[in-house]
Amino acid sequence: VTSIEGEKVICQIDNTGELRSRAGVNLPGAATDLPAMSDKDKVDIKYGMTKDVDYVAASFVQNGEGVMEIKNYIQQCAKELNWPPTKPLPLLISKIESMSALANFDDILDKSDGIMVARGDLGVELPLQQVTNAQKEMVAACNAVGKPVIVATQMLESMAKNPRPTRAEVADVTNAIYDGADCVMLSGETAKGKYPVDAVRVMNEIILGAEGHITSGGIGGISHKRFEGIASIEGAIAKAAVTAAEQNKDDTKAILVLLTDNHNGSTAATSKLPTLVSAHRPQVPILVFCPNAKVGRQLMIYRGIHPVVMGMPNEQDDESQRIDKAVQDATAMGFIESNDDIVVVTVEKNAELGQTATMKLVTVP
């Protein structure tokens, strides 16, 4: 920048290249006082809620205060839209794209429902050699508290023009899985690339290959840093369910979690048990039987969770009948078969005891 004239910024161009319209502008190291939401952002959030979006991804979050400002606005929109009290609100993913966000990361993580490691802008804000370290540290921090984390940007960038990725890109995606990412995300590859379907297929193949090399104990493969759990009944049940599955890993084929009501409108972030099971990184599928599609969709962002909409149970159905129905559905979907062992966790409301959670070991008939 050579000078500022009113609302114009006069710059000197140091490199050759293509200058395009509507491109973002980065100011590495500069403190900005931009609001957490622009007027356009507010319009978009409210419009998205009328279309029942499950998540809102907030760009250039600076601190936890900005996260809460967006969450409060979502609450305000819910009132204006007469949002049903038992319907989960959209959850908030904070995109980490600046040095200020990194400096305030713990506060942002605490107040967010999930994190996106947005490496494109982060690579402009940080020295390139620090981006990988920042990614690993953020993924580990999210794993430690059981919150979902997305690694994004330029994962298969060459596939925007070519039908096959570079070997370095394959290694990049693989290492994000090894780090403990819940999701890896494509952007330009599918938004404007020549091979969008191939990019998704290749990404899926890389994920399956990486996950197949991860073991619970690290023998013969890579071991995730394990989630330590939280001091609660749900935390203890989640840890016990994963431990039971791993101690009988040759025969246990799945963990089934039955949510038998909508938790009085709780969301995937507050219906903790399925997400806590996921946070322990079990090596078997987690089938979560949900009371409604909204809860199921919000759970899909967590590693290993396969939501199944079961609906509200009939009042006359007891726990064993609900488990039988879940086992039938899981068998029909091909996750389990006769004589397989499974771990079944049920979460329900009890008029006298409040929310209860139980775990059973079941052999599929």
C-alpha positions as MATLAB code, in Angstrom:
seq = 'VTSIEGEKVICQIDNTGELRSRAGVNLPGAATDLPAMSDKDKVDIKYGMTKDVDYVAASFVQNGEGVMEIKNYIQQCAKELNWPPTKPLPLLISKIESMSALANFDDILDKSDGIMVARGDLGVELPLQQVTNAQKEMVAACNAVGKPVIVATQMLESMAKNPRPTRAEVADVTNAIYDGADCVMLSGETAKGKYPVDAVRVMNEIILGAEGHITSGGIGGISHKRFEGIASIEGAIAKAAVTAAEQNKDDTKAILVLLTDNHNGSTAATSKLPTLVSAHRPQVPILVFCPNAKVGRQLMIYRGIHPVVMGMPNEQDDESQRIDKAVQDATAMGFIESNDDIVVVTVEKNAELGQTATMKLVTVP';
ca = [
       0.000    0.000    0.000;
       1.507    3.313   -1.063;
      -1.282    5.672   -0.020;
      -4.920    5.977    1.000;
      -7.186    8.513   -0.692;
     -10.601    8.594    0.959;
     -12.123    5.174    0.343;
      -9.464    4.265   -2.232;
      -6.334    2.272   -1.425;
      -3.439    2.854   -3.819;
      -1.223   -0.216   -4.146;
       2.018   -1.125   -5.856;
       1.955   -4.471   -7.705;
       5.040   -6.536   -6.861;
       4.221   -9.675   -8.879;
       2.755  -10.495  -12.258;
      -0.555  -12.315  -12.352;
      -4.229  -12.136  -13.178;
      -6.314   -9.567  -11.285;
      -9.955  -10.641  -11.050;
     -13.178   -9.043   -9.878;
     -14.870  -10.025   -6.592;
     -11.656  -11.470   -5.159;
     -11.013  -11.437   -1.434;
      -8.368   -9.134    0.014;
      -6.089  -10.275    2.826;
      -4.317   -7.960    5.257;
      -1.794  -10.238    7.006;
      -1.100   -9.146   10.552;
      -3.462   -6.182   10.405;
      -6.067   -5.823   13.141;
      -9.509   -5.139   11.680;
     -12.670   -3.932   13.367;
     -15.047   -5.625   10.946;
     -18.297   -6.822   12.551;
     -18.938  -10.546   13.035;
     -21.812  -10.259   10.531;
     -22.462   -7.906    7.649;
     -26.008   -6.854    6.775;
     -25.863   -9.335    3.884;
     -24.786  -12.093    6.289;
     -27.837  -11.420    8.444;
     -30.147  -11.635    5.443;
     -28.490  -14.883    4.345;
     -28.713  -16.491    7.792;
     -32.394  -15.691    8.158;
     -33.128  -16.885    4.629;
     -31.193  -20.088    5.300;
     -33.258  -20.746    8.396;
     -36.450  -20.490    6.332;
     -34.955  -23.311    4.225;
     -34.076  -25.368    7.315;
     -30.280  -25.256    7.032;
     -28.496  -27.476    9.535;
     -25.264  -25.498    9.949;
     -24.053  -21.935    9.509;
     -20.350  -21.523    8.652;
     -18.979  -18.179    9.829;
     -16.025  -16.737    7.896;
     -13.163  -14.788    9.473;
     -14.301  -15.301   13.056;
     -12.011  -13.240   15.277;
     -12.967  -14.264   18.818;
     -15.556  -15.959   20.998;
     -17.533  -12.739   21.307;
     -18.147  -12.802   17.555;
     -19.311  -16.417   17.776;
     -21.855  -15.523   20.443;
     -23.057  -12.534   18.414;
     -23.914  -14.868   15.534;
     -25.534  -17.427   17.832;
     -27.639  -14.730   19.462;
     -28.743  -13.544   16.033;
     -29.792  -17.098   15.155;
     -31.870  -17.131   18.352;
     -33.404  -13.778   17.370;
     -34.300  -15.103   13.909;
     -35.889  -18.154   15.504;
     -38.232  -15.906   17.490;
     -39.107  -13.841   14.426;
     -39.765  -16.992   12.385;
     -41.871  -18.630   15.136;
     -39.379  -21.489   15.271;
     -40.912  -24.586   16.934;
     -39.457  -24.929   20.459;
     -38.638  -28.632   19.974;
     -36.861  -28.100   16.635;
     -33.048  -27.868   16.793;
     -31.536  -24.563   15.688;
     -28.761  -24.410   13.075;
     -25.363  -25.134   14.577;
     -22.372  -22.839   14.091;
     -19.098  -23.808   12.427;
     -16.339  -21.237   12.941;
     -13.839  -20.913   10.099;
     -10.316  -20.228   11.329;
      -8.696  -18.001    8.716;
      -6.588  -15.379   10.490;
      -3.868  -14.856   13.065;
      -6.329  -13.225   15.453;
      -8.552  -16.312   15.271;
      -5.561  -18.511   16.089;
      -4.673  -16.279   19.030;
      -8.241  -16.623   20.355;
      -8.721  -20.230   19.269;
      -9.530  -21.714   22.687;
     -12.313  -19.181   23.252;
     -13.682  -19.690   19.729;
     -13.630  -23.481   20.127;
     -15.408  -23.274   23.473;
     -18.298  -21.269   22.042;
     -18.584  -22.944   18.608;
     -20.344  -26.169   17.660;
     -17.508  -27.106   15.313;
     -14.382  -25.771   13.605;
     -13.261  -25.478    9.994;
      -9.533  -25.248    9.343;
      -9.686  -22.967    6.283;
      -6.144  -23.314    4.999;
      -6.459  -21.024    1.987;
      -6.726  -17.703    3.787;
      -4.770  -19.066    6.735;
      -1.863  -19.709    4.364;
      -1.874  -16.036    3.398;
      -2.065  -14.840    6.993;
       0.635  -17.202    8.292;
       4.062  -18.152    6.971;
       3.458  -21.231    4.818;
       5.626  -23.472    6.991;
       3.364  -22.788    9.983;
       0.061  -23.793    8.368;
       0.559  -27.540    8.835;
       1.476  -27.108   12.500;
      -1.582  -24.913   13.049;
      -3.801  -27.508   11.362;
      -2.508  -30.331   13.547;
      -2.841  -28.300   16.739;
      -6.414  -27.237   15.951;
      -7.510  -30.753   15.002;
      -5.989  -32.137   18.209;
      -7.729  -29.457   20.293;
     -11.097  -30.275   18.711;
     -10.534  -33.998   19.274;
      -9.682  -33.342   22.918;
     -13.073  -31.743   23.614;
     -15.112  -33.937   21.271;
     -16.133  -31.235   18.791;
     -16.190  -31.876   15.023;
     -13.427  -30.423   12.873;
     -13.339  -29.941    9.101;
     -10.092  -29.617    7.142;
     -10.629  -27.657    3.934;
      -9.069  -25.915    0.929;
      -6.850  -27.174   -1.900;
      -7.050  -30.801   -0.832;
      -7.337  -32.078   -4.414;
      -6.727  -28.763   -6.167;
      -5.190  -30.285   -9.301;
      -8.434  -32.181   -9.962;
     -10.067  -28.899  -10.922;
      -8.281  -29.458  -14.246;
      -6.991  -33.044  -14.200;
      -8.801  -36.387  -13.715;
      -6.213  -37.657  -11.204;
      -4.734  -35.964   -8.123;
      -1.056  -35.504   -7.388;
       0.589  -37.892   -4.947;
       1.200  -34.967   -2.602;
      -2.543  -34.230   -2.533;
      -3.299  -37.850   -1.666;
      -0.810  -37.610    1.192;
      -2.402  -34.347    2.354;
      -5.881  -35.869    2.611;
      -4.492  -39.002    4.255;
      -2.623  -37.015    6.889;
      -5.737  -34.972    7.704;
      -7.488  -38.277    8.459;
      -4.533  -39.474   10.529;
      -4.600  -36.178   12.456;
      -8.212  -36.862   13.483;
     -10.344  -34.731   11.155;
     -14.051  -35.550   11.216;
     -14.527  -34.180    7.694;
     -12.377  -33.274    4.724;
     -13.876  -30.775    2.315;
     -13.642  -30.044   -1.388;
     -14.265  -26.513   -2.659;
     -13.070  -25.314   -6.066;
     -12.680  -28.915   -7.203;
     -16.447  -29.405   -7.144;
     -17.659  -25.796   -7.401;
     -15.977  -24.992  -10.695;
     -13.688  -27.897  -11.586;
     -13.832  -30.091  -14.682;
     -14.068  -33.355  -12.709;
     -16.381  -32.750   -9.716;
     -17.769  -36.295   -9.476;
     -14.331  -37.856   -9.895;
     -12.973  -35.568   -7.169;
     -15.612  -36.799   -4.709;
     -14.964  -40.432   -5.674;
     -11.200  -40.063   -5.274;
     -11.603  -38.261   -1.940;
     -13.799  -41.095   -0.668;
     -11.279  -43.726   -1.788;
      -8.470  -41.903    0.014;
     -10.558  -41.661    3.201;
     -11.374  -45.375    3.145;
      -7.731  -46.240    2.592;
      -6.581  -44.027    5.452;
      -9.260  -45.217    7.883;
      -8.373  -48.828    7.075;
      -4.846  -48.173    8.305;
      -5.895  -46.674   11.634;
      -6.045  -49.052   14.594;
      -7.280  -48.565   18.134;
      -3.894  -49.396   19.618;
      -1.646  -48.300   16.810;
      -0.361  -51.815   16.052;
       0.336  -52.109   12.351;
      -1.021  -48.661   11.646;
      -1.756  -45.189   12.916;
      -3.416  -44.525   16.267;
      -5.590  -41.483   16.910;
      -4.933  -39.456   20.013;
      -7.789  -40.659   22.171;
     -10.521  -38.473   23.608;
     -10.363  -38.574   27.393;
     -14.099  -38.167   27.882;
     -16.015  -35.912   30.233;
     -17.068  -36.379   33.826;
     -20.731  -37.242   33.300;
     -22.993  -40.260   33.039;
     -23.139  -39.874   29.255;
     -19.347  -39.601   29.096;
     -18.941  -42.789   31.123;
     -21.486  -44.673   29.002;
     -19.822  -43.525   25.758;
     -16.394  -44.636   26.945;
     -17.775  -47.967   28.164;
     -19.509  -48.602   24.829;
     -16.330  -48.018   22.818;
     -14.232  -50.037   25.276;
     -16.667  -52.961   25.031;
     -16.549  -52.839   21.234;
     -12.750  -52.802   21.180;
     -12.285  -55.566   23.730;
     -14.367  -57.837   21.506;
     -13.207  -56.255   18.237;
     -13.096  -59.476   16.216;
     -16.834  -60.063   16.677;
     -18.312  -56.610   17.404;
     -19.502  -55.053   14.151;
     -21.316  -51.879   15.208;
     -22.386  -49.573   18.021;
     -26.100  -48.715   17.978;
     -27.262  -45.578   19.812;
     -31.027  -45.153   20.251;
     -32.287  -41.631   20.957;
     -35.868  -42.294   21.930;
     -37.078  -38.705   22.073;
     -36.006  -35.310   20.785;
     -34.461  -34.261   24.106;
     -36.947  -31.399   24.385;
     -35.572  -29.804   21.270;
     -31.897  -30.421   21.911;
     -29.513  -30.398   18.987;
     -26.651  -32.638   17.945;
     -24.362  -30.423   20.021;
     -26.311  -30.970   23.242;
     -27.507  -34.538   22.631;
     -24.077  -35.488   23.797;
     -23.969  -39.264   23.851;
     -23.673  -40.025   20.107;
     -21.060  -37.306   19.680;
     -19.100  -38.579   22.680;
     -19.067  -42.086   21.208;
     -17.744  -40.618   17.954;
     -15.088  -38.640   19.817;
     -13.572  -41.888   21.124;
     -12.872  -42.879   17.492;
     -14.210  -46.475   17.550;
     -13.200  -48.713   14.654;
     -16.780  -49.819   13.968;
     -19.737  -47.876   12.513;
     -21.901  -45.870   14.919;
     -25.574  -46.156   13.947;
     -27.617  -43.454   15.670;
     -31.383  -43.971   15.564;
     -32.888  -40.493   15.727;
     -36.406  -39.232   16.460;
     -36.334  -36.805   13.527;
     -34.377  -36.016   10.367;
     -33.034  -32.682   11.668;
     -31.099  -34.303   14.503;
     -29.857  -36.961   12.091;
     -28.569  -34.447    9.568;
     -26.729  -32.478   12.235;
     -25.036  -35.655   13.458;
     -23.665  -36.498   10.002;
     -20.725  -34.134   10.455;
     -19.252  -36.350   13.197;
     -16.801  -39.092   12.266;
     -18.238  -42.580   11.932;
     -21.883  -41.687   12.640;
     -24.591  -43.085   10.358;
     -27.933  -41.514   11.377;
     -31.148  -43.447   10.877;
     -34.512  -41.739   11.338;
     -36.548  -44.061   13.532;
     -39.234  -41.623   14.629;
     -40.813  -41.320   18.042;
     -41.501  -44.670   19.745;
     -45.038  -45.748   20.505;
     -45.892  -45.381   24.164;
     -46.548  -49.117   24.413;
     -43.129  -50.021   22.983;
     -40.634  -51.107   25.620;
     -36.866  -50.873   25.308;
     -36.448  -54.403   23.955;
     -38.941  -53.734   21.155;
     -37.089  -50.577   20.139;
     -33.783  -52.444   20.140;
     -35.294  -55.224   18.015;
     -36.495  -52.660   15.478;
     -33.073  -50.979   15.379;
     -31.325  -54.327   14.883;
     -33.696  -55.166   12.021;
     -32.984  -51.825   10.346;
     -29.210  -52.168   10.794;
     -29.350  -55.673    9.315;
     -31.431  -54.503    6.355;
     -28.876  -51.756    5.654;
     -26.042  -54.295    5.599;
     -24.130  -53.082    8.653;
     -24.640  -56.266   10.654;
     -25.764  -59.848   10.093;
     -26.853  -62.877   12.085;
     -24.531  -63.904   14.963;
     -22.664  -60.579   14.959;
     -22.074  -58.951   18.329;
     -23.130  -55.319   18.736;
     -23.074  -52.717   21.496;
     -26.452  -51.045   22.045;
     -26.823  -47.767   23.938;
     -30.236  -46.280   24.684;
     -30.955  -42.711   25.767;
     -34.435  -41.818   26.972;
     -36.439  -39.574   29.239;
     -37.817  -40.895   32.496;
     -40.446  -38.970   34.425;
     -38.799  -39.815   37.755;
     -35.115  -40.116   36.859;
     -34.770  -37.559   34.065;
     -32.533  -38.526   31.151;
     -31.123  -42.039   31.452;
     -28.576  -43.950   29.380;
     -27.985  -47.696   29.388;
     -25.589  -50.008   27.524;
     -26.090  -53.627   26.472;
     -24.083  -56.225   24.570;
     -26.344  -57.985   22.079;
     -25.841  -60.876   19.666;
     -27.816  -60.467   16.447;
     -30.308  -63.349   16.166;
];
